[in-house]
Amino acid sequence: MRAQTALQQGDAFLTDLRRVGGGGRSCSAPRKPSRAGLRGGTCPDGMRRQSVLPDATRKGGQDANTAMPPRLPNGPPTAPSEVSTPARSTTSTYYRKLQDTLLSQGLLREDIAPGDAPFGARQLVENFVKIALYDEYGNAEGRLSQGERVSELRRWEAPVKMRIEYGESVSSADRAANSALISAYAGRLARVSKHPVKTVDRGGNFTVFIVNEDERRALGPRLSSLVKGISAGTIEAITSLPPSTLCVVYSFSDGKSPVYTQAVAVIRAEHPDRLKRACINEELAQGLGLANDSLRARPPSIFNDSEEFALLTRHDEMLLKMLYDPRLKPGMKEAEARPPIVQSIATELLGGDS
C-alpha cells in the first residue's frame, strides 16, 4: 500500500509517499552539517512518502521492475485540477469515490492477521531485507531515478515525539478523533518496536500535518522554520503534491548518518476515514525506518503497492520488531545483517516456523 524508499535528492531523502492505485513510497536523505536532509526511503530531491492508485492514482510512482497494481474497474475517478485549487467539496468527493472504488475491489482491508496470507521465517527475512535494506530511488547528479538499490539500515536512536499540526479547516471533532487515533497508534508502534514513541503537545521531532489542499500549499514558511536548512526543492515537492499523491513522509538525518533525527508527514484532511487511517498507519510506520515498498511483501503487509491492506498487520509488526532489535545496528547492509542476525530474529518471532 504505502512504501518507503531512500533516495537522496539534494538535501533530502523521501521516506515514503502513497499514491492512488499504487501504494506508497518513502525516501530518506542525510542532513548536511548546515542544511537539513530527509532520510527514510529512496526518493530524489527530498521526496516524501506518497501513495497513489493505478494510472493517475499510484503510490509514489512505479518502479520499472515492479508489477502494476490492481486496476480499478473503470479507471480511477477523475482527479481535481492539479493547477487550480479545487474546492474542498470537490476534492473530498474525489477521495470519497476513490475509497469507495478500492473498497469495492476488496482492497483497504482492516484485518491485521488474515488467514488467507500465511508466511514463514524465510519470507519474513526476504521482506525485511527488501523493505529495510533497499531503496526504490537513486540520485545521480541531483536527478532522481527509479530502480531498486542496495541501501543500509536506518532508524531512530532518540525517542520519537510526534506532534500533530492541524489546518484551520479541520473541525474540533475531527481533531479530537485524529489525535486519539494517532496517539493510540504511536503507543502501538512503541510497544511493537520497544522504542519510545509517543505524541506530544509541544516540540517534538516527528511532525504530522493534517491539512487541506490550500493549507498544504501554504506550508512553505512553516516547513522552513521547522526543518533548518530544508531546500526549496523539498518544500516545493511537499506544497505541490498532485491529487494522486495521498500522503507522504520525509525522514531526516545529520550528514550521512543512518540515524534519523527528524521527520515530517503530510496527511490530506479531505480523506475519508479509511484512507486517512491507511495513510496514518503507513506513513508513521515508514517514518521509523521501513522505507521501501516491495510487491514481494504480499503476505499481509502495507509495505507494497497493492493497496490491499489499510492497517499495520502482524507481519508488519514483526518487521518493526526486527528493525529495532538491538542485534541490528544503524548503517548495517544486507551482507552484515542477513546471514546470522535477521534469520535468527525471524525464526525466533515465528517460533522456528520456516
N, C-alpha and C positions, 0 to 999 in steps of 0.2 A: 504494500500500500504506500507507505512513505519510505523513502530510502535515504541513506546518508552516504556521501562520498566525500573524499577530502582532496580538493584541488586548491592550489594556491593561485589566486588572481590578484596580482598587485600586492596589496597589503592584507588580503583576507582569504579565508577558506570557507567555502559554503558547506555548512554542516548537513543540511538537508532541506529539501523542498518537496512539496507534494502537489501534483497536478491532477487535473481531472482526467480520469481514464488511464493513468499511467503510474500511479503511485508516487512516492516521494523520494527525494534525494538529499544528501547532506554533504557539505564540504567544509573543510576546516583550513584555516590559514594561520601561520605563525604571526605573532605580533612583533614587529621590529622594535628595537630599542626606543625609538622616538615616535613610532607610528603603531596604530592598532592593527591587529591582524586577526582574521577569522580562522578558526580551526574547528573541524568537526566533520569533514567529509571531503570529497574531492570535486570541487567546482571552481571554475575560473573566476577571476576578478571579483572575489569576495561574494560569491553567490550564496544565497541562503537556501534553506530547505524549502522546497515547494512541491506540491503534488498536482497531478493532472490526470485526466481521463483520456481515452483514445482520441487520436487526432487533436482537435482543439482542446482536448481535455486529457492531458497526460501529466504524470507526476515527474516534475523536474526534467522532462525530456526523456529521450530513449537512447540507450547505448546501442552502438552499431551491432553488437553481438547479443543483444537481448531480444527475446521474442516479444511480439506486440501484445499488449494487454488485451483482455477480452473486449470486443467491440460492442458498443451499445446497439440495441436492436435497430434503431433508425438514425444512428449517429447521435452525438451529444447535443443537448439543447443549444440553440443559438446564443452565443455569448454576448453580453452587453458590449458596446463600443469600447475599444481599448484607447481611443483617442480622446473622446469627450467623456466627461464624468457622468456615468449613468445615474439616474435617480435611484435612491436606495431601494425603493419598492421594486424596481426593475431588476436590480442586482440580487435582491433577496429571492425574487421569483425564479431567476435563473438557477441559483444554487438549490432551491427547493426542488425544482424539476430535475436537476442533476441527481440529487439524493434519491428522489423517487425512482429514477431510471436505474440507478445502481441497486437499490433495494429490490426492484422488480426482477433483476438478474440474479438475485440471491447473494449479492455482494454486501460489503459493510457488515459482516456478521459480528455479533457480540458475544458469541460463545468463546470462552478463553481456553477450554480444554476439549476441543472437538474430537469425537471418536472416529471421524472419517479421515483423520490425518495423523496416523501414528508415525513415530520416528524413533530411531535408536541412537546410541552414542556416536556411531560413525557419521551419521547425517548431522548430528548436533555439532560435531567437530568441524565438518565441512562448512556448515552455515556460519559458524563463528568466525572461521578464518576468512571467508568471503566478505562478511559484514563488518568485522572489526579490523581486519588487516589489509584490506584492499580499498582503493578509491575508484570512483566512477569517472573522474575527470583528471586531466593533466594540464600543466601550464607550461607553455613554451614561449619565451619572449613576450610574456604578458597576454598571450592568446590562450583561451580555454579550448581544450579538445576532449572529446569523449573517447572512452576506451578504458577498460579495466587496467589498473596499475597497482603494483605492489606498494604497500604503504607500511605503517607502523602502528602499534597500539597507542591510542590516545585516550586520555580520561582525565578526570579531575583529581586533585590531591586535597585541595581545600574544601571545606563544607560548601555545598551548593545551596544558595539562598535565593529562592525565586520570588520576584516581586512583580505583581500584576499592575499594568497601567492601562486604564480604560479610556476610550474616546468619549467625548460628551454625549455621543449618540446612544451609548449603551445605558439602558434603563437601570434603576436601582435594583429591580427584581432580577434582571439578568446578571448584574454584577454580583449579587449575593449568590446566585446559583453557580456562576462560573468560578467564583472564589472558593466555594465549598468543594467543587469538583477538582480544581487544581490542587487545593490543599490536601485533599484525600489522596489524590494521585501521587503527589510529592511524598506523602507518607508511605505509599506502596513502593515507590522507587527506592526509598531509603531502606525499607525492610528487606526488599529483594537483593539490593546491591550491597547492603551493610555499609553503605557510605552515607554520611549525613546529607540529607536533602530535606528542605522544608520551605514553606512560604514565609515571607516577612512583609511588614508594612512599610519599612524604610530601608534604604540602602539596597543591599542585595548585589549579586553578581550574575544573575540569570534573569533578564527582564523579559516578561511575556506581555506583548502588546495585543490588546483585543480592540480593534478599531475598524471603522467602516472605510469605504473607498476614499472619500475625501480626507478623512483623518490620516490615513496611511500616507497619502500623497504629501501631506504636510509634516511628516515626521522628521524631515531633514535636520532642522535645528536641534531637536531632541536627541537624535542619534549622535550628532556632533558633540553634544555636551556629555552624553552618556559614555561613549567609547572614544577615548582620547586618541587622536590621530587617525580616525576612520577615514578612508579615502572617499573622494567624491563619487568614484565608480561604484563603491559598495552602497553608498546612500542612494544613488540613482537606481541601483538594482532593486532595492527594497521599496522605494517610493513609486517605482514604475512597474510593479508586478502586473502581468496580464491576467485577465479573468480566469484563464486556465490554470493559474497557479493558486492552489487552495490555501497553502500556508508555507512557512519557511522558517528555518532556524540557522543561525550563524554561531559558531563557537570560536573563541579567540584564545591565543596563547602568546607568550612572550618570546620574541625571536623565533627560533626554530624548535623551541621546546615542544615535546609531545604532551605537555600538561596544560589543560585548559584553565583559564583564569576568568573568563567572562563569556556570556552567551546572550543572544538576542533572538527571540522567536516572535513571529507575527502571525496572528490568527484573525481571520476575517470575521467581523461582528455580524455580517449578513448571513453567515452559515446557519442552517437549521441544526437542531440538536445533534443528530447522528454524525453529520460531517464535522461539527465542532468538536465532539468527543474524539472522533478519529484523529483530527489534527492535533489536539492536545496530547493524546496518547503517543502518537508517533514523534512529533517534534520534540517534546520534552525528554523522551527516552533517547532519541538520537543525539540530542544536545549533550548527553552524558558521555558519548563516545562511540556508539554503534552507528557509524557514519555511512556505510554503504548500503545499497539496496541490491538484492540478488534474487532472481527468479528461482534460483536453486533452493531458496528458503521457503519452499512450498508447504512443508509441514506447517501447521498453524502459525503464521507469522505476519506481522505488519511490515516487516522489513523486506518487502518485494514490491513489484509494480502491478500487482494484480487487483488491488482494492478489495480483495476477498474478505479480509478481517479488519474491523474498525478498532478493536481494543488490544492492548498488550496481552499476549497469550502466555500460557505456561511455558511454551517453548522459548518465547522471548524473555521471560523472566530468567530462564536458565542462561541465556546469552549475557544478561546483565550480571548474574552471579559470577560467570566466568570472567567477564571484563574487569570486575573489581576484586577478583580473587588475589590475595597478596602474593601468590606464587608467580603471578604475571606482573611485569613492570612496564611503565610507560616507555615507549621507544623500541620495544621488542618487535622483531619482524617474524614472519612465519617460520623461518628456519630455526629460530630460537624457541618459539612458543609452542609450535605444534607437536613435535615428537613426544617429549615426555610430559609436558605440563598440561596442554589443552586436552590431550587424550585422557589423561588421568582425571582431570576435573570432570569431564563429560561422563566418564564411566562412573565416578562417584555419585554424580547427580542423578543418574538413571539406575543406580543400584546394580551396575555391572551389565545391564542390557545393552547389547551391541546392535 
